[in-house]
């Protein structure tokens, strides 16, 4: 299998750091108040668990081989059949997208998104600058962000995918 990295964009890094800073400040203020001392530890635990789960299910890298695309997450992976799929670069894929369900920028852009141009699409991405759309044989669409999109598309074509019409 050939592995393709997906690096966090500056936008994702800053969003993550800003969210973390706001969380720490808010918890500090809450825990410093009398009312917050009883609720604060529970709230802090829930927020930390949410952040941990968000990180653990975020996209880490992609692998292509044996006719499959594998999206590797920090914990676990998802496999998709490339035979019968079409694939292509799409520099505008992330423009105008609205999150339906999932993570919209903290560690990654993972989940179900919608755009007028593409429709519903499952995103496994960390960088909105390297859009690659995969149209699976069953009709589902994937939006990925490999650091080297051209090499990624070439590898997918070698495994049975066809080039998507622009």
C-alpha positions as CSV (number, residue, x, y, z in Angstrom):
1,X,0.0,0.0,0.0
2,X,1.1,3.5,-0.8
3,X,0.6,6.0,2.1
4,X,-0.3,9.7,1.6
5,X,0.0,12.2,4.3
6,X,-2.5,14.9,5.0
7,X,-1.1,17.9,7.0
8,X,-3.1,20.3,9.1
9,X,-3.6,23.6,7.5
10,X,-2.7,26.8,9.3
11,X,-6.4,27.4,9.6
12,X,-7.0,24.1,11.4
13,X,-4.1,24.7,13.7
14,X,-5.2,28.3,14.7
15,X,-8.8,27.2,15.2
16,X,-7.6,24.3,17.4
17,X,-5.3,26.6,19.5
18,X,-7.9,29.3,19.8
19,X,-10.6,26.8,20.9
20,X,-8.3,25.3,23.5
21,X,-7.3,28.8,24.8
22,X,-11.0,29.8,25.1
23,X,-11.8,26.5,26.9
24,X,-9.0,26.9,29.4
25,X,-9.9,30.5,30.1
26,X,-13.7,29.7,30.5
27,X,-13.0,26.8,32.8
28,X,-10.6,28.9,34.9
29,X,-13.3,31.6,35.3
30,X,-16.0,28.9,36.0
31,X,-13.9,27.1,38.6
32,X,-13.0,30.3,40.3
33,X,-16.7,31.1,41.1
34,X,-18.6,29.5,44.0
35,X,-21.4,28.1,41.7
36,X,-18.8,26.8,39.3
37,X,-17.0,24.7,41.9
38,X,-19.8,22.2,42.0
39,X,-20.5,22.1,38.2
40,X,-17.1,23.0,36.9
41,X,-15.3,19.6,37.4
42,X,-18.1,17.8,35.5
43,X,-18.2,20.3,32.7
44,X,-14.4,20.2,32.4
45,X,-14.5,16.4,32.2
46,X,-17.2,16.5,29.5
47,X,-15.3,19.1,27.4
48,X,-12.0,17.3,27.7
49,X,-13.7,14.0,26.6
50,X,-15.3,15.8,23.6
51,X,-11.9,17.1,22.6
52,X,-10.2,13.8,23.1
53,X,-12.8,11.9,21.0
54,X,-12.6,14.6,18.3
55,X,-8.9,14.1,18.1
56,X,-9.0,10.3,18.2
57,X,-11.5,10.1,15.2
58,X,-9.7,12.7,13.1
59,X,-8.1,11.8,9.8
60,X,-4.4,11.0,10.0
61,X,-3.4,9.7,6.5
62,X,-4.6,7.8,3.4
63,X,-3.4,4.6,1.9
64,X,-4.1,3.2,-1.5
65,X,-3.5,-0.5,-2.5
66,X,-5.2,-3.7,-3.4
67,X,-8.0,-1.8,-5.2
68,X,-8.9,0.1,-2.0
69,X,-8.6,3.5,-0.5
70,X,-8.1,3.4,3.3
71,X,-8.6,6.5,5.4
72,X,-6.6,6.0,8.6
73,X,-7.7,7.9,11.6
74,X,-5.8,8.3,14.9
75,X,-7.8,5.3,16.1
76,X,-9.3,3.0,13.5
77,X,-9.7,3.3,9.7
78,X,-12.3,3.2,6.9
79,X,-11.9,1.3,3.7
80,X,-13.5,2.1,0.3
81,X,-13.5,0.2,-3.0
82,X,-11.7,2.1,-5.8
83,X,-12.8,-0.2,-8.6
84,X,-15.8,1.5,-10.3
85,X,-15.0,4.8,-8.6
86,X,-14.1,8.1,-10.3
87,X,-11.6,10.5,-8.8
88,X,-10.3,14.0,-9.6
89,X,-8.8,17.1,-8.1
90,X,-11.2,19.9,-7.2
91,X,-9.5,23.1,-5.9
92,X,-13.0,24.6,-5.2
93,X,-14.5,21.6,-3.4
94,X,-14.4,23.2,0.1
95,X,-15.9,26.5,-0.9
96,X,-19.4,27.1,0.3
97,X,-19.6,23.9,2.3
98,X,-21.9,23.6,5.3
99,X,-21.4,21.1,8.0
100,X,-24.3,18.7,8.4
101,X,-22.8,16.5,11.1
102,X,-19.2,16.2,12.2
103,X,-16.1,18.2,13.0
104,X,-15.8,21.5,11.2
105,X,-12.1,22.3,11.8
106,X,-10.9,21.2,15.2
107,X,-8.1,18.8,14.2
108,X,-9.8,18.1,10.8
109,X,-12.8,18.6,8.6
110,X,-14.4,15.1,9.2
111,X,-18.0,14.3,8.7
112,X,-21.0,14.9,6.5
113,X,-21.0,18.2,4.6
114,X,-23.2,19.8,2.0
115,X,-22.5,22.2,-0.9
116,X,-24.8,23.3,-3.7
117,X,-22.2,22.3,-6.3
118,X,-21.4,18.9,-4.9
119,X,-24.3,17.9,-2.8
120,X,-23.9,15.7,0.3
121,X,-20.3,14.6,0.7
122,X,-18.4,12.7,3.4
123,X,-15.2,14.6,4.2
124,X,-12.0,13.2,5.6
125,X,-9.7,16.2,5.4
126,X,-7.2,18.3,7.3
127,X,-6.4,20.9,4.7
128,X,-9.0,22.7,2.6
129,X,-6.4,23.6,-0.1
130,X,-5.9,20.1,-1.6
131,X,-9.3,19.0,-2.5
132,X,-9.7,15.6,-4.1
133,X,-13.2,14.2,-4.8
134,X,-13.9,10.5,-5.0
135,X,-17.2,9.4,-6.4
136,X,-17.7,5.8,-5.2
137,X,-19.5,3.2,-7.4
138,X,-22.5,3.2,-5.0
139,X,-23.1,6.9,-5.4
140,X,-21.4,8.2,-2.2
141,X,-18.9,11.0,-2.5
142,X,-15.7,11.5,-0.4
143,X,-13.7,14.7,-0.1
144,X,-10.1,14.2,0.8
145,X,-7.0,16.4,1.2
146,X,-3.8,14.6,0.5
147,X,-0.6,16.7,0.6
148,X,0.3,15.5,-2.9
149,X,-3.0,15.4,-4.7
150,X,-1.6,14.6,-8.1
151,X,0.3,11.5,-6.8
152,X,-2.7,10.5,-4.9
153,X,-5.0,10.6,-8.0
154,X,-2.4,8.7,-10.1
155,X,-2.2,6.0,-7.4
156,X,-6.0,5.7,-7.3
157,X,-6.1,5.4,-11.1
158,X,-3.6,2.6,-11.0
159,X,-5.9,0.7,-8.6
160,X,-9.0,0.8,-10.8
161,X,-10.5,4.2,-10.4
162,X,-11.2,6.3,-13.4
163,X,-10.6,10.0,-13.9
164,X,-13.7,12.1,-13.1
165,X,-14.9,14.6,-15.7
166,X,-13.9,18.2,-14.7
